[in-house]
Amino acid sequence: MKRVEATPTPVVLVWARKTAGMSVDVAAQKADVKPEQLSSWEAGATCPSIPQLRKLATVYRRPLAAFYLAAPRSASKRCMISGAFRQTKCPLKVLQS
């Protein structure tokens, strides 16, 4: 069977790992890949397979779709989009219905 590569945004891979509080070594161990392979994905030199990207999504506790964003979402955008009214680093905005 042919290997199907995912095409995540490299900068989002780095952001997801760092915001999950993991080093390359720890993240690679949890995702069952070599640190060199994870670094290669983060640099955009190679791409993970779809199952590998799913594993990273689980390890980083991010939705799979997040890895296809052009850039990481800012905290203020998360507040407005989610409508979450909890203590956050961004100002809460009430959206008119």
N, C-alpha and C positions, 0 to 999 in steps of 0.2 A: 504494500500500500504506500502511496506517495505521501511524503511529509508535507503538511500544509502549514506554512509560516504565518504567524500573526504579524501585524505591522503596527506595534504600539509606538507612541511618541517617546523617544529616548529621554527627553527632559522630564516627562511625566513619570517614567520608571524611576528616575533618581528621586524626584519629589516624593513619590509614594513610599519608597524605601526609607528616606530620611524622616518623613512625618510619622512613619511607623516606629521610629526610634531604633533602626537597625543599621549595623555596619554591612558592608558588602559580604564579609565572611559569614556573619550570622544569617543574613537573608538567604545566601546561597545554600547554607546548610539546611535551613528550614524548607527551601524549595527543591532540595535534592539535586542541585546542580553545582558545578565547580565555580569558585569565585571568579575565575578568569572568564567563564562563559557569561555570567551575570554582568560583569564589567563590559564585556563586548556588546551586550544588548543595550546597556545604558549609554554606551558611546555611539550606538547606531551602526556599528560595524557588521553585526549579524542580528538576526531576529529569532525570538523564541517560537516554538510551535504553539498552536492554540492550547493544547493541554498544559504546556509549561506556563503560558500566560495565565491560564485559569488557576494554576497552583500559586503563582505570585499574587493574584488577586485575593486568594484565600489567606495567604501568609500576611499580606499587607492590610487585610480587612478593608478592601476597596471593591467597588463594583467593577466588573470587567470592562464596561463601557468607559470608565474613567481613563483607561490607558490609551484611548483613542482621541482624547481631547487634544487640541493644538497646544495648550499650555495648562499648567496647574490652575485650578480655580482659586481665587482669593477668598479669604475668610468672609469678607463683606458680601460677596456674591452668594456664598453658601447660606448666609443668614436670610437674605432676601428670597432665595429660591426655596429653601426648606420651610421658611415661615416659622422656624423654631424659636420659641420664646423661652430661652434659658440663658444662663449667664455665659456670655461668649466674649471674645476679644473685639468683636465688631459691634457697631451701634445697631440696635434693632429697629427695623422699619415696618410700619404697618402698611400693608398693601390694600388699596381700595378695591372692593369687589364690584 
